[in-house]
């Protein structure tokens, strides 16, 4: 019997990609005004290189998401041979604030109101501090705190999805066994593999209807949906299966 429904945050409940692109575009425009001798092409190239390096360190467990965030602009300015002065701090603050205020929930998040008989939680990778650019701030800004019963963030736990520990902690907080939970996410590598290995029913939200070709068994979701409202059908199917098995 399913007792808990967990959701990923970015690109599952909210459109973070669009918000990120808006923040990047407007920040680059401001940086070009601050440093007119630096082209937007050079900024884009440096930005891409900096993030590739920082996320490589993050994925290797050498730093946290908060450290990635705090290093982003110092590394960018160093890459562009610009002084790390007050202008850098102002651009960093602008970027983080603009990213947050550009976020919005997908319309189908309204399905949360229909899950009142379940424990509803969020399991997400990211920072857990009070900084403007953290998963905690995003959940608060989007008004999700009042709509969920638990929030499990990698920055708090110390491990990132797909590590089993973060799913284990979420289930403990909800007082459910892994087999009593469903997890909905948009990333095969982080969400589906993690949920499958944790013994949680996995649901891939595929909003763009992209072709999915699993390379290993753990990449195969138990269910694939294109709209969060479809989670109700998944739950009904699971409950029927338990009823007759």
N, C-alpha and C positions, 0 to 999 in steps of 0.2 A: 504494500500500500504506500503510495506516494504521500509524504507529509510536508515536504519542503520544495520550493521552487527557487532556484538561484539564478541570477542573471549576471552576465558580464556588463560592464558599463559602456565603454567607448564603442561606437558603431553597432551596439546592440540596443541600448536604451537612448543614447544621444548621438547626434551627428557631430562627432569630434573632428572628423576629417575636414569638413567645410569650415569649422571654426578655426582649425589650425591654419588652413590656407589663407583665410582672411587675415589672421594675425601676422602670418609671414609676409604677405603682400604689403600690408600697411607699415610693418616694421622696416622692411627693405626700403620702402619709399622714404621713410624718415632717416634711415642710415645713409641713403644717397644724398639727402640734403645736408646731413652732418659732414659727410666725407665726399664731396663732389668729384674728387679725383678717382674714386673707386667705382667701377661699373657695377651695375646690377648683376651682370653675368659673373663677375668675380665674386660678388657676395654669395650668389647662389651656389657657386662651385665650392667656396669655403664652407658654407653652411652644411652642404651635403657631406663634405669630408669630415667636418667636426662631429656631426651626428653619427656617421658610420663608425668613427673611432670610439666615441663615448658609448654607443650601444654595444659595441664589441666588448668593451670593458664591463658593461652592465650584465650582458649575457654570460660573461665568464665569472660573474660573482665578485668582481674586483671593486665595484662601487654600487651605490644605491641609486634609485631614480631621482631622489632629491639631489644627490651629488651631480648627476647628469644635468639636471635642470640648472643648478647653481654654476656649473662649469661651462654651460652652453655659450654664453656671450663673452666671457673672458677668453675662451679658446677661439671664438670667432674673430674677436678683435686682434688677438695675437696672430692668427692666420693671415689677417689682412694688413698686419703691421700697423695697427692703429693703437693709440694710447688707451689703456684701460682706465679711463677717467669717469667723471660724473655722467658724461653723455652715455657711456656704456651702461651704467646703472639705470639711467632713465629709459633707455631703449629696452633693457631687459624687463623692467617693471611694466612698460607699456605693452610689450609683447604678451606677458603673462596675463595682464588685465584684459587685453583685447581678446585673447583666446577664451578666457572665461566668459566674457560678456557676449561672445558670438555663439556660445553653445545653445542648443535647444533640444528638447526631447522629441523623439519621433511620435507621431500621432497615436500609433498603436500601443504606446506605453499605457494607454487607458485600460488595457487588459488587466493591469495590476489590481484595479478595483474589483475585478471578478475572481480574484484569487484569495479572498478574505478567509477561506477555510484552510488555507495553507500557510506555513511559515514562508515569508518572502524575504529573500536576502540578495545581496550583491557581493560577488567575488571579483576583485579587479586588481590588476597590476598598476603600481604607481606609488607616489609619495603619500604619506599619511599625516603630514604636518599641517600647520595652519597657513602656509604660504598660499598666495593666490593661485599658483599653478600646482595644485595637488588634487588627488582623487577625492580627498575629504572635502575640499572647497567646492569641487564640481558637484558632488552629491548634494551639498547644502544649497548651492546656488540654484540647482535644478529643482529644488523642493522635493527631493526623493527621501529625505530622512523621515518625513511623516508618512511615507508610503511603504516602508520596509521595516522588518523586524531585526535585521542584522546586516552589518557591513564589515567585510573582511578585505583588507588591503595589504598587498605584498610588503609595502614599506613598514607596516606594523609587525607583520609575521616574520619577516626576514628572508622569505623565499618567494619566488615568482611562479605564476602559472607557467608551465604545466606541472610544477613540482607537486607531488601528492599532499605534502604537508598543509598547504594553504586550503585545499579542499577538505582535508581532515578537520582542520580548525573550524571551518565554516559549518560543517556537520555537527561538531561538538557544541557550537554556539546555538545551533537550532535544536539540539537534543534529538537528532535523528541519525539513523544508520545511513551509510552511503547508498544502499539499495532503496532507501526511502526518499531519495532526493532526485531531482531533475536539474540539470544545468543547461542554460541557454547562452550561447555565445557565437560570435561571428568568425573567430579564428580557429582553423583546424589545428594549427600547431600548439597554441596556448590553451584553447578551451576544450576542443573535442578530445585531443590526446590526453589532456589532463583529467577530464571527467571520466573517460573510459578506463584509464589506469587506476583511478580512484574507486571504481565500481559504481559510479553515479550514471544514471541515464543521461546520455548526451543528446543535445538538440542544437543543430546548426541553423542559425538565422542567416539565410542567403538572400539578402535584399536585392542584389544585382543579378540574381539567377545565373551566377557563374558556374561553369562546368566543374564538377568535383571528381577527380580521379584519385582515389586513395592509393598510396604507395605501400602502406602497411595497414594491418587490421585495425590498429588503434586510431587511424585517421578516419575510419568509417563511423559517422554519427548514427545513433539509434533512430533519429528522426531528422528530417530537413524541412524547414519551413521558410516561407518568404515574408511572413507577417506575424507579429507577436500574438495576434488573436488566435493563430493556429495552434498555440500552445495548449489551448483548451481541448482540442481534439486529441493531442498527444496524451494529455492527462486522462482523458476519458478512455483512450485505448489501453493505457497502462492499468487503470483501475479495473477495466473489463478483464484484462489478462490475469490479474491477480485474483479476481472473483472466480474465474473458471479453471485456475491451475493450482 
